[in-house]
């Protein structure tokens, strides 16, 4: 129970780090709303449609998220996949309307 509480509190503190930087954050949000980039159930972004710079944003955001998930996994003694799933729910909650999400069965839905 204490481990879960510590994880949740630290999670909120680190949430701002995902996709940090004003230029990147604006680009990520714009690409999400345009449908070029979607969010997956595992906490990673995915390219949906070709758009200038979208592939680079996906690679950069996923690399940053992977580092955070791995760090948190080691600290909490859980899998990086479990950390990603928790972050995915927070990403969904904070995403702008129009953002596309891929469920674990591969189906897309729009917020």
N, C-alpha and C positions, 0 to 999 in steps of 0.2 A: 504494500500500500504506500509506504513512504517513498519507494523507488518510483512509483507511478506519479505521485505528487511532485517529486523533484523533477521528473521528466517533463511534466506538464508546465511547471513554472519556468524551467529553462527553455522549453519549447517556445513559449511566448516571447521570451527575451531574444531568442535567436531568429524568430520569424522575420524580423525586419532585415536580417542579413540576406535572405533569399532574394536574389535578383536585385541586390543593392545597387545604388548609384542612380541618380536622377535620369540620365540619358538612357541607360539600359532599362530602367523601370518603365519609362514612357514608351520605349520601343516595344518592350514585352507586352505591355497593356494594349498598345495599338495593334500589334500583330495578333494578339488573342482575339480582340473584338472584331478584327477584319476576317478572322477565321483561318488565317495562315498558320497559326500555332494553336495547338490545343493542350490541355492538361490531362495527364493520365491518372488513373486510380492509384498508382504507385508513387506519386509525388514528383514525377518528371514531366517535362514538356515533350511534345512531339510535333513534327512538321505535318500540317494537314494539306496545305496548298503552297505552291511556289510563290514567293514574294521576295523582293530584293532584301538581302540581309537576314532573312528568317532562319536559314540553316545555321548561320553563325550565332545568332541569338540562342537558338535551341542548344547548340553545343556548349556555349558559355554558361547558360543558366543551369544546364544539367551537370556540368563539371562542378560548379559552385555547390549545387544541391548535394551531389554525391559526396563531396568533402564533409559537408555538414552532417549528412545522414550517417556517414561512417564514424565521424567523431562522436556523435551522440550515441551510436550503437555501442561503441567501446565503453563510453562512460556509464551507460545504463545496463550494460551486459545483456543486450537484446540484439536482434538482427537489424541490419541496415534497412531491410525490406519493411520491418515493422515500424521503424522510424519514418520511412517514406510514406507509409500509409497514414500515419498520424498527421504528417505535414500535408498530405493530399487533402484531408478534410478541412484543414485550416486554409489552404489555398483556395478551395472551393468557396468557403465562407467569405473570403475577402475579395474574390474575383469580381470584376465588373460584369454587369448584365451583358449578354452576348458572347461570353466566353464559352468555348466548346470543351466538353469533358468526355473522356473515353473511359467507360466502365471496364471492369475486369473481364467481361465477355466480349469486349471490342466494340460495343455499341456506343455511338456518339449521341450526346444530348447537349442542348444549349441552355445555359443559365438565363 
